[in-house]
Amino acid sequence: MGYYNPNMVRIPLESFTYTNQSDSVKGPNLIRCSKWNPESQKEHFLKYLDEDCKTMFDAFRKGATKANGGNCLGFRTSSSLPYQWMTYDQVLLRAQNFGSGLISMGLKPGVHTMVGIFSRNCPEWTIFEQGLFCYSMVNVPLYDSLGPQTRSYVMAECDMRVVVVYNDETAQSLLDSNPPPSLKVLITVKDVRVKLVEEAYRRGIKVVRFAEVEQFGAKNKIPEIAPAPNQTAIICFAKLAAFGETTSSKPKGVMLSHENIMSATSAAILQLGEYAPNKTDILFSFLPLSHTLEKCCELSVIMAGGAIAYYSGNIKQIIQDMKACSPTVLPAVPRFINKTYDRAVKKANRTAFSRHIFNLALSFKTEELYKGIVRKTSMWDKLIFWPVRKELGGRIRLVIVGSAPLAGNVLTFMRAVLGCLVVEGYGQTECVGPCTLTAPGDPQPDQVGPPLPCNNIKLVDVPDLEYYSAHGQGEVCVKGSNVFQGYYREPERTSLVVDSEGWLHTGDIGEWLANGTLKIIDRKKQIFKVSQGEYVAPEKLENIYTQSNMIAQVFVHGDSLKSCVVGIVVPDIKNVQDWAGRRRIPNESFTALCNNREVKKLIINEVEKLGREFDLKDYEQVKDVYLHPNLFSVQTGLLSSTGQLMRVKLMKYFKPQLEDMYAKL
């Protein structure tokens, strides 16, 4: 196969090479499937790894058996204290007590009972969820960026009677969200103020402690009602779904079954092979558990009987937390990886000599990656790179990156410096996060790997943007056991993204590379994430900004590594020339006008005024613009034949200007 574990032992796989990573399914649709599951040729997708482990209820018990009394969940109450641990048996007992307590309080078992949780990652999050699964109930995560109106909508839509909150702050935030009349109980993990309890009481809401529910359940045991694989486990609501709707549109509730989540997790485990989590692993948990990336990673560790260490709650203390628990598995997003990269480069650049030695070591380790060698035992590891590994606890052996694209140079850097397996996945909530994953040991960046064993992938034509499957490009469509059940109470919305044959249309534009891996190159309907995790719909902004009579065309650009958006603006020639003439600004050419500071100030004022008028969020508002004198056109390749912006080509064409604006910001 060509990749190696840290002990330099060859790991074979029939028919797999880095130059041939997926198989074509016979037929006209150019479908590709996983080499780890030849049966996916016949659409027999991987659903689970063991007959006795088909749900997340089963998975926890499987992990408890493998752990054999070992640690399960770790936490620390302060950055100055060591980690404390609970065993699998302790967690399972608390989950059973909590679930039994909810039923004893009047909730009915089954998928029609939806319970919310508004909390940071902590042991109680997992205890809560497993408690729900003991009685086939459904978890509906709530989180800050939903905003108060959306939280209220979700609670009303799901007819929630009970919500778990972490502390006084989250409890107050929920009360300020104008909760619906259905909400009767707030369960708090931590103590809250007496005034808050009184305020909740006036609203007809009772406040109880998490521990009290457990105690009540322990005294009123109720037989468990285990969920079936096809039953809904989680409903993930999002303000902005993946298909180009504006931030003001009604949130979508993605219904994920136990089978959906188990299949995606099992497929990733199968593909990771010997690198998959095992009972000796400790996963560091700081990414929100309301997101499916973290959910799948933690589930994979639980299935193996490994342990999970939660961060202390202070994002600024993450490095100290990692040093304290020395994790081996790290789910991460590009923003975290980029900060680690920036710190390492900054230290290396302190002197010319240190920069030279660091780059020499990096070159040597990168060469090893392309020879199939992944290790942390070389001379360079011991002399140069150990501080970076120590910063992350010193024992990291597996990093899983998702949520947004990671720059190729940063990915290669981390693989070389950490001397461990770093894999990158692609997907969306509608397919439980991953539908592709880079192959273990594959050194090539700027691709997201082959299809997972739980799904097939095909590319379909997008004529408006001039992408055609015959050329190996098109909209990414996914079919498999990880594709969601549908949007909650919205069959019409579901039918817009899942066709009659069961293919999920992601809205992303992909390209098959010669080695059978997928590369994401564009969006059908443009949406991108900025670094703080918020979604931005550029077409919405462009439609707003072109309402100014001073603006003829605009291209709004964002980067998942940046916290704001910028724009390329083509001013309206006649109106800007007239405006300049009235102010006696020299306008011997329109190019000269576009370089004039006063004209740029005019355009920025127009953009800011329209932003205020349409109530744009701060992260949506364009922070800088470059003025271009010539209209985008079909002839220049910057417009499609139907008049749509060719975003990838615009991004390449204006790359120097975009980079310059971000550098100044």
Residue pairs with C-beta under 8 A, 6 or more apart in sequence:
1 10
1 11
1 12
1 13
1 16
1 17
2 17
2 18
2 372
2 441
3 11
3 18
3 372
3 374
3 439
3 440
3 441
3 442
4 10
4 11
4 372
4 373
4 374
4 441
5 11
5 274
5 275
5 374
6 374
6 375
6 376
6 377
6 397
6 419
6 420
8 373
8 375
11 273
11 274
11 440
13 35
13 36
13 273
15 35
16 35
16 439
18 439
18 442
18 444
18 515
19 514
19 515
20 35
20 515
20 516
21 35
21 439
21 442
21 449
21 450
21 515
21 516
21 517
22 32
22 33
22 34
22 35
22 450
22 451
22 516
22 517
23 32
23 33
23 34
23 35
23 38
23 41
23 516
24 30
24 31
24 32
24 33
25 31
25 32
25 33
25 40
25 41
25 456
26 41
29 458
29 469
30 458
30 459
30 469
30 470
30 472
30 512
31 456
31 457
31 458
32 450
32 451
32 456
32 457
32 458
32 512
32 516
33 40
33 41
33 451
33 456
33 457
34 40
34 267
34 271
34 450
34 451
34 452
34 453
34 455
35 450
36 267
36 270
36 271
36 452
36 453
37 44
37 45
37 46
37 267
37 270
37 453
37 454
39 45
40 46
40 451
40 453
40 455
40 456
40 480
43 456
43 479
45 263
45 453
45 454
45 455
45 456
45 480
45 481
45 482
46 263
46 266
46 267
46 270
46 452
46 453
46 454
46 481
47 54
47 229
47 259
47 262
47 263
47 266
47 454
47 481
48 54
48 229
48 259
48 262
48 263
48 266
49 266
49 269
49 270
49 303
50 62
52 58
52 62
53 59
53 62
53 262
53 303
54 229
54 258
54 259
54 262
55 133
55 226
55 227
55 228
55 229
55 231
55 233
55 258
55 259
55 262
56 129
56 130
56 133
56 227
56 233
56 258
56 261
56 262
56 299
57 130
57 133
57 134
57 226
57 227
57 258
58 226
59 262
59 299
59 302
59 303
60 88
60 91
60 92
60 95
60 130
60 133
60 302
61 92
62 303
62 305
63 72
63 88
63 301
63 302
63 303
63 304
63 305
63 306
64 72
64 88
64 89
64 92
64 305
65 305
66 279
66 304
66 305
67 87
67 88
67 279
67 305
67 306
68 305
69 87
69 88
69 89
70 87
70 88
70 279
70 305
70 307
71 85
71 86
71 87
71 88
71 307
72 85
72 86
72 87
72 88
72 90
72 91
72 302
72 307
72 308
73 85
73 86
73 91
73 123
73 126
73 127
73 307
73 308
73 310
74 83
74 84
74 85
74 86
74 282
74 307
74 308
74 309
74 310
74 325
75 83
75 84
75 122
75 123
75 309
75 310
75 312
76 82
76 83
76 84
76 312
76 321
76 324
77 84
77 312
78 312
79 312
79 314
79 317
79 320
79 321
79 324
82 324
83 309
83 324
83 325
85 307
86 94
86 123
88 305
91 123
91 126
91 127
91 130
92 130
94 127
94 131
94 214
95 126
95 127
95 128
95 130
95 131
95 133
95 134
96 131
96 134
96 217
96 221
96 224
97 131
97 213
97 214
97 215
97 217
97 218
98 127
98 128
98 131
98 210
98 213
98 214
98 217
99 130
99 131
99 132
99 133
99 134
99 135
99 137
99 217
99 224
100 131
100 134
100 135
100 217
100 218
100 220
100 221
100 222
101 131
101 212
101 213
101 214
101 215
101 216
101 217
101 218
101 220
102 115
102 131
102 132
102 135
102 137
102 162
102 213
102 217
103 109
103 135
103 217
103 222
104 216
104 217
104 220
104 222
105 162
105 185
105 213
105 216
106 161
107 113
107 115
107 135
107 137
107 161
107 162
109 135
109 136
109 137
109 225
110 135
110 136
110 137
110 225
111 136
111 137
111 138
111 227
111 231
111 232
113 135
113 137
113 138
114 137
114 138
114 139
114 140
114 158
114 159
114 160
114 235
115 128
115 132
115 137
115 138
115 139
115 140
115 160
115 161
115 162
115 163
115 164
116 140
116 141
116 142
116 154
116 155
116 158
116 160
116 162
116 163
116 164
117 125
117 128
117 129
117 139
117 140
117 141
117 142
117 163
117 164
117 165
118 141
118 142
118 143
118 151
118 163
118 164
118 165
118 166
118 170
118 173
118 174
119 125
119 164
119 165
119 166
119 170
119 189
120 166
120 288
120 313
121 285
121 286
121 287
121 288
121 289
121 294
121 310
121 311
122 166
122 189
122 310
122 313
123 310
124 164
124 166
124 189
124 210
125 289
126 289
126 298
126 308
128 139
128 164
128 210
129 139
132 138
132 139
133 226
133 227
133 233
133 258
134 224
134 225
134 226
135 222
135 224
135 225
136 225
136 226
136 227
136 228
136 231
138 232
138 233
138 234
138 235
139 233
139 234
139 235
140 154
140 158
140 160
140 234
140 235
140 237
140 253
141 234
141 236
141 237
141 289
141 290
142 151
142 154
142 155
142 163
142 174
142 237
142 290
143 288
143 290
144 173
145 239
145 533
145 534
146 154
146 237
146 238
146 239
146 251
147 239
148 173
148 176
148 177
148 178
149 177
150 237
150 239
150 251
151 174
151 177
152 177
152 178
152 179
152 180
153 250
153 251
154 160
154 237
154 251
154 253
155 163
155 177
155 179
155 180
155 182
155 183
156 180
156 182
157 253
157 488
157 489
158 235
158 253
158 488
159 182
160 180
160 182
160 183
161 182
161 183
161 184
161 185
162 183
162 184
162 185
162 186
162 187
163 174
163 179
163 183
163 185
163 186
163 187
164 186
164 187
164 188
164 189
164 210
165 171
165 174
165 186
165 187
165 188
165 189
166 188
166 189
166 190
167 188
167 189
167 190
167 191
167 192
168 188
168 190
168 191
168 192
168 193
168 196
171 186
171 188
171 192
171 196
171 200
171 207
172 196
174 186
175 196
175 199
175 200
175 203
175 205
179 203
179 205
181 204
183 205
184 204
184 205
184 206
185 205
185 206
185 207
185 208
186 200
186 205
186 206
186 207
186 208
187 208
187 209
187 210
187 213
188 207
188 208
188 209
188 210
189 210
191 209
192 207
196 207
197 207
200 206
200 207
201 207
227 233
227 258
228 258
229 257
229 258
229 259
229 262
230 257
230 258
230 259
231 257
231 258
232 255
232 256
232 257
232 485
233 256
233 257
233 258
233 260
233 261
234 255
234 256
234 261
234 295
235 253
235 254
235 255
235 256
235 488
236 253
236 254
236 256
236 290
236 291
236 292
236 429
237 251
237 252
237 253
237 254
237 488
238 251
238 252
238 254
238 429
239 247
239 251
239 535
240 246
240 247
240 249
240 527
240 535
240 537
241 251
241 252
242 428
242 429
242 430
242 506
242 507
242 508
242 527
243 496
243 497
243 505
243 507
243 525
243 527
244 507
244 523
244 524
244 525
244 526
244 527
244 537
244 539
245 537
246 537
246 540
247 535
247 537
247 540
247 617
247 620
252 487
252 488
252 490
252 493
253 487
253 488
253 489
253 490
254 429
254 430
254 484
254 487
254 488
255 484
255 485
255 486
255 487
255 488
256 292
256 429
256 432
256 484
256 485
257 484
257 485
259 481
260 432
260 481
260 482
260 483
260 484
260 485
261 292
261 295
261 296
261 299
261 432
261 482
262 299
263 432
263 454
263 480
263 481
263 482
264 292
264 296
264 427
264 431
264 432
264 433
264 434
264 435
264 452
264 454
264 482
265 296
265 299
265 300
265 303
265 432
266 454
267 434
267 452
267 453
267 454
267 455
267 482
268 276
268 296
268 300
268 425
268 434
268 437
268 452
269 276
269 277
269 300
269 303
270 276
270 453
271 437
271 439
271 440
271 452
271 453
272 398
272 421
272 423
272 437
272 440
273 440
275 397
275 398
275 421
275 440
276 300
276 304
277 283
277 300
277 301
277 303
277 304
277 306
277 329
277 398
278 304
278 305
278 306
279 304
279 305
279 306
280 306
280 328
281 301
281 304
281 306
281 307
281 328
281 329
281 397
281 398
282 306
282 307
282 308
282 309
282 325
282 326
282 327
282 328
282 329
282 395
283 297
283 298
283 301
283 306
283 307
283 308
283 309
283 327
283 328
283 329
283 330
283 331
284 309
284 311
284 321
284 322
284 325
284 327
284 329
284 330
284 331
284 393
285 294
285 298
285 308
285 309
285 310
285 311
285 331
286 310
286 311
286 315
286 318
286 321
287 293
287 294
287 331
287 332
287 333
287 403
288 294
289 295
289 298
291 403
291 429
291 433
292 429
292 432
292 433
293 331
293 333
293 400
293 402
293 403
293 425
293 433
293 434
294 331
295 432
295 433
296 432
296 433
296 434
297 329
297 331
297 400
298 308
298 331
301 307
301 308
301 329
302 308
306 329
309 321
309 325
309 327
311 317
311 318
311 321
312 320
312 321
318 336
319 391
319 392
322 391
322 392
322 393
323 390
323 391
323 393
323 394
325 393
326 393
326 394
326 395
327 392
327 393
327 395
327 396
328 395
328 396
328 397
328 398
329 396
329 397
329 398
329 399
329 400
330 392
330 396
330 398
330 399
330 400
331 399
331 400
331 402
332 399
332 400
332 401
333 401
333 402
333 403
333 404
334 401
334 403
334 404
334 405
334 406
334 407
334 410
334 531
334 560
334 561
335 404
335 531
335 561
337 399
337 401
337 406
337 410
337 411
337 414
338 406
338 407
338 410
338 561
340 388
340 391
340 392
340 414
341 410
341 413
341 414
343 391
344 388
344 413
344 417
347 354
347 387
348 354
348 355
348 358
348 359
349 355
357 384
358 384
361 380
361 383
361 384
361 385
362 413
362 416
362 417
364 378
364 380
365 378
365 380
365 381
365 385
365 416
365 417
365 419
366 412
366 416
368 374
368 375
368 378
368 416
369 412
369 415
369 416
369 443
370 443
372 441
372 443
374 415
374 419
374 420
374 421
374 441
375 381
375 419
376 385
376 389
376 418
376 419
376 420
377 419
378 419
381 389
381 419
385 416
385 417
385 418
385 419
388 417
388 418
389 396
389 417
389 418
389 419
392 418
396 418
396 420
397 420
397 421
398 420
398 421
398 423
399 414
399 418
399 420
399 421
399 422
399 423
400 423
400 425
401 411
401 422
401 423
401 424
401 425
402 424
402 425
402 426
402 427
402 433
402 434
403 529
403 533
404 529
404 560
404 561
405 520
405 560
406 424
406 445
407 445
407 561
408 445
408 446
409 445
411 422
411 424
411 445
412 443
412 445
414 422
415 421
415 422
415 443
421 440
421 441
423 437
423 438
423 439
423 440
423 449
424 437
424 438
424 448
424 449
425 433
425 434
425 436
425 437
425 438
425 448
425 449
426 434
426 435
426 436
426 437
426 448
426 449
426 518
426 520
427 433
427 434
427 435
427 436
427 478
428 506
429 484
430 483
430 484
430 497
430 504
430 506
431 455
431 478
431 480
431 482
431 483
431 484
431 504
431 506
432 482
432 484
434 452
434 482
435 451
435 452
435 454
435 455
435 457
435 478
435 480
435 482
436 448
436 449
436 450
436 451
436 452
436 457
436 517
436 518
437 448
437 449
437 450
437 452
438 447
438 448
438 449
438 517
439 449
439 450
439 517
442 449
442 517
444 515
444 517
446 519
447 513
447 517
447 518
447 519
448 517
448 518
448 519
448 520
449 517
449 518
450 516
450 517
450 518
451 457
451 518
452 480
452 482
454 480
454 481
454 482
455 478
455 479
455 480
455 481
455 482
455 483
456 478
456 479
456 480
457 476
457 477
457 478
457 479
457 510
457 518
458 469
458 477
458 479
458 503
459 467
459 469
459 472
459 473
459 474
459 475
459 476
459 477
459 510
459 511
459 512
460 469
460 474
460 475
460 477
460 505
461 467
461 468
461 469
461 474
461 475
462 468
462 474
462 475
462 509
462 524
464 640
464 642
464 644
465 509
465 522
465 524
465 640
465 644
465 646
466 640
466 641
466 646
467 473
467 474
467 475
467 509
467 522
468 474
472 511
472 512
473 509
473 510
473 511
473 512
473 521
474 509
474 510
475 505
475 506
475 507
475 508
475 509
475 510
475 524
476 506
476 508
476 509
476 510
476 518
476 520
477 503
477 504
477 505
477 506
478 503
478 504
478 506
479 501
479 502
479 503
479 504
483 498
483 502
483 504
484 504
486 494
486 498
487 493
487 494
497 504
497 505
497 507
498 504
498 505
499 505
507 523
507 524
507 525
507 527
508 520
508 522
508 523
508 524
509 520
509 521
509 522
509 523
509 524
510 518
510 519
510 520
510 521
511 518
511 519
511 521
512 518
512 519
513 519
521 648
522 647
522 648
523 647
525 537
525 539
526 537
526 538
526 539
526 647
527 535
527 536
527 537
527 538
528 535
528 536
528 538
528 558
528 559
528 560
529 535
529 536
529 558
529 560
530 536
530 558
530 559
530 560
530 562
530 563
530 564
530 565
530 619
531 559
531 560
531 561
531 562
531 563
532 563
532 619
534 617
534 619
536 556
536 558
536 565
536 619
536 620
538 555
538 556
538 557
538 558
538 565
538 647
541 554
541 556
541 565
541 567
541 616
541 620
541 622
542 554
542 555
542 556
542 645
544 610
544 611
544 614
544 616
545 551
545 554
545 556
545 567
545 569
545 606
545 607
545 610
545 622
546 552
546 553
546 554
547 610
548 606
548 607
548 609
548 610
549 572
549 575
550 571
550 572
550 575
550 576
550 579
550 602
550 603
550 606
551 569
551 570
551 571
551 572
551 603
551 606
551 607
552 570
552 571
552 572
552 573
552 631
553 569
553 570
553 631
553 632
554 567
554 568
554 569
554 570
555 567
555 568
555 632
555 645
555 647
555 650
555 654
556 565
556 566
556 567
556 622
557 565
557 566
557 567
557 568
557 650
557 651
557 654
557 658
558 564
558 565
558 566
559 662
562 662
562 665
563 619
564 619
564 621
564 622
564 623
564 665
565 619
565 620
565 621
565 622
565 623
566 622
566 623
566 624
566 625
566 626
566 658
566 661
566 662
566 665
567 607
567 622
567 624
567 625
567 626
568 625
568 626
568 628
568 650
568 654
568 657
568 658
569 603
569 607
569 625
569 626
569 627
569 628
570 627
570 628
570 629
570 630
570 631
570 632
571 593
571 594
571 599
571 603
571 627
571 629
573 590
576 590
576 593
576 599
576 602
577 587
577 590
577 593
579 602
580 587
580 593
580 596
580 598
580 599
581 587
583 598
585 593
585 596
585 598
585 599
586 592
587 593
590 629
591 629
593 599
593 629
594 600
594 627
594 628
594 629
595 627
599 627
600 625
600 627
603 625
603 627
604 624
604 625
607 621
607 622
607 625
608 621
611 620
611 621
611 622
623 665
624 661
624 664
624 665
625 661
626 654
626 657
626 658
626 660
626 661
628 654
630 636
632 638
632 639
632 645
632 650
633 639
634 640
634 641
637 646
637 649
638 645
638 646
638 649
638 650
638 653
639 645
639 646
640 646
651 658
